[in-house]
Amino acid sequence: MADTVLYEVTDGLATITLNRPEAMNALNVDTKVALREAVRSAAADDAVRAVLLTAAGERAFCVGQDLKEHIGLLAADRESGAGQTMSTVREHYNPITLALAGAAKPVVAAVNGVAAGAGFGFALAADYRLVADTAAFNTSFAGVALTADSGISWTLPRVVGPGRAADLLLFPRNIGAQEAYELGIANRVVPAAELRAEAEKVARALAAGPTVAYASLKESMAYGLTHSLRETLAKEEELQTRAGASEDHAIAVRAFVNKEKPVYLGR
């Protein structure tokens, strides 16, 4: 795995760190490949019970596509007629977004600086976002004559509403941390110096929690966004049956009766 993305698993928590601070964690091809593989690994590993997605440096979480590399790839495409540059959406952005949103475990994003374009999209694909008080979000796409990718045309309207999403996509601008909180983009805003510690605290608490229940909650909420109440009630019944059969549910009930703190196994 390229050193543009760092991957570490400790005590059930997979920490994925974008590691190009000198380039504001922009996504060149190597970084996109490494991030895709890291997220897929975390999602598929049963020993991983929560994921923390963060970035090195103080200026940026991720500013999206590396436009310096992109210019060269576009020029090569024009010369060859291959038209392969935008296949990055299919090869990289889509798999990364699906792995984050679809992981059967909680995903926490610690947004330490600017999150723009696909960086914004990846943050929205997480389940919980802690945001430094110095951070900002920007859709960016229309500013470089592109449309949305990384799932942001699906996630952003569901977070802020269709009207606000249209405004933010058609007229890209920086959304500061406090406004992001008011819009529902940020779940919590913390002082920049405390972000990593607070994010790890949240992620480790989730890693020690009832993983099957968390996975079912993710699935239930995603399902409910696109299905009727009747269909969602049936899905809730299905998922509650699964959660009720888990070892963690039995552990939780025993602990409650005995007035003890449950120690979950994640299964």
N, C-alpha and C positions, 0 to 999 in steps of 0.2 A: 504494500500500500504506500502510495507516494507520501512524502513528508509534508505535502500541502494540506493534508488532513491527518490529524492524530486520532488514534482510537485506543481506548483503554477500558477494561472491564474490571471493576472491583466491587465485591460484595453485592452482586446483582445489578449494579449500575454501569451501563455503557456510556462513556463520555466521548462524544465526537466533537473535535475542535477544528474548525477551519483555521488554517495556519499559513496565511499569506498576508500578514499585517502590513507589510510594505506596499502591497497592492490593494489595501482596504478589503482584503479577502475576496477579491474579484474571482469569478469562476472561469478559469482557463480549462482547456480540455483535460489536463492531468487532474486538476482539482475536482472536476465534475465526475470523472471516472472513480476517483478515490472516495468521494463522498457517496456516490451511488453504492459502491461496494461496502462501505462502512455501515450505511443505514440498513442495507439488506442483511448484513451480518448480524447487526443488533436485533433486527426484527425476527430473524430466523432462530436465534440462539435461545433455547429454553432457560439457560442459566441467567440470561439478562431479563430483569423484571421491570426496568425503567430505563429510559434513554434521556441523556442531557445533551442537547445540541447547543454549542456555543462557538466562540471565535476568539482568536488571539488578538492582542492589541486593544487600544482604547477608542480608536476612531470609528471602526466599522465592524458590524456583525457580518455583513456581506452586501456588496453593492451590485450584485448580479453579474451579468455577463462581462467578461474581460474584453472591453471594446478594442483595446490595442491589439490583442490577438485576433479579434473578430474582423477587424479591417483587413488584415492579411489573408484570412480565410475567405472573405468575400471576394477579394481580388483574385485569389487562386481559382475560385469557383467561376469567375467571369472568364478567365483565360481557358479553363478546361471545359467549361460548359457542364460540369458535373452537378452543380446545384446541391451540394451536400451539407453546406454550412448549417442550414436550419434544421437538419436532421437531429441536431442536439436536443431539440424538444422531445422527440420520440426516444432517443437513445439515453438521455441523461435526466432532463427535468421531470418528465412524466414518471419514470421509475423511482426517482428520489421522493417526489411528492406522494406517490402511492404507498411507498414503504413507510414514510413517516405517519401518514394519516391512517394507514391500514394496519400498523403494528399492533399486535394483540397485547399491548402493554402501554403504559403512559409515556408520552414524549413531552419533555419540558424544553422550551427554548429560552436561553439566557441571552437577551439582546443587548449587547454591550455598546453598540454605536449605531451608525446608519445601517438600516436594512432597506435595500432598494431593489426593485425589479424582482428577479427570482429569489433574492435574499428575503424580501418581504413575503413572497409566496411560501418559502420554506418555513418561515416563522409562523405563518397562519396555518400551515399543515400540522404544526405541533398542537398538543392538547392544552398546554398551559404556557403562558408567556410572562416571564419576569423581565422587566425592562429597566435599564439604567436611566436615571433622571436626565442624563445627557444624550440619550439615544433619540433617533428619529426614524420615521418610515416614509417611503416615497414609492409610488407605483412605477414611475419612470418610463414605462413602455412607450406611451404616446410621445414622450419627449425625444425619442430616437426613431420615431415613425414605425413603431412595432405595436402589435396587439398583445394581449395578456398571454402569459404562460405560467407554468409552475402551479396551476390550479387556482390562481388568484381570481379568475372570473367566476369561480364556484365558491371559494371560501370568503372572499371579501364581502359580497352582498349578504351572505348569511351572518356575518359578524356585525356589519354596520348598517345593513339595509340597502336595497337596490338604488335608492336615490343618492345616498351619500357615496356609494361605490361608484356610480356613474360619474359623479363630480370628481372623485379622487383619481379615476382612471382617465377621464377626458382632459382634466387639468392637473397634471402631476405637480405636487408641491410637498415640501417637508411637513410631516405631521410630528410635532414634538411629543415627548413622553406623556405629558399631562393630557393633551388632547387625545392621544392614543388610548389612554386609560378611560377617558370620558366616552370615547367611541366604542369601547369594548375590545379594542385590538390588544391592549395590555391588560393582563389579569392583575398584575401588581407592578408598581413603580418603586424602585429602591435607589438609594444613593449609589452612584457608580462604583465607589470603593467597596461597597458591600454586596454587589451583584453576584459575584461568583460564589461567595460563601452562602448567601441566601438561596441561590439556585441549587447548589449542591444539597442544602438542607431539605428543600422541597423534593428534589429528585430522589434523595436517599429515603425519605419518608415514604414516597410512593413505591420505591424498590422493595421496601419492607412490608408493603401492604398486601391486600388480597388480589393477586394478579388476575385471576379468573374473573372476579367481579369487575375490576377495572376494564378488562378487555371487553366484557359484556356491555358495560356502560358506553364505551366508545362505539361499539357496533350498534347499540340501540339508538344512540343519538344520531348517528349518521343515517340510519335507516329511517328514523322518524322525520328527517328533513325532507324526504322525497316520497313518503307514503302517507296514506290516509290514517286517521285515528284507529279505525278498525284493524287495519293491517299492522299498525304499530303495536296495538294491544296484543295481537297474536305473536308478534316478534318478541315483545316483553315476556310473554308467557314462556316461549321457547328458551329465551336466555336466562330467565329466572330459574327454570328447571335445571339448566346447566350449572348455574352458580350454586344452586341449592345442593347439588350433588358433589360439590368440590370439597376437598379436605379442609380448606380454609374456612368454609362456612361452619363445618362441625367444630373446628377449633374456636371460632368466634363465639358460637353459642355456649360451648363449655366454659370459655373464659368469662362470658357475661354472667352466667349462673354462679360461677365461683368467685366473681368480683376480682378477676385477674386481668392483666393486660395480655391480649392474644399475641402469640408469636406465629406469624403466618409462614407457610411453606411455599406459597406461590403456585399452588395446584389444588 
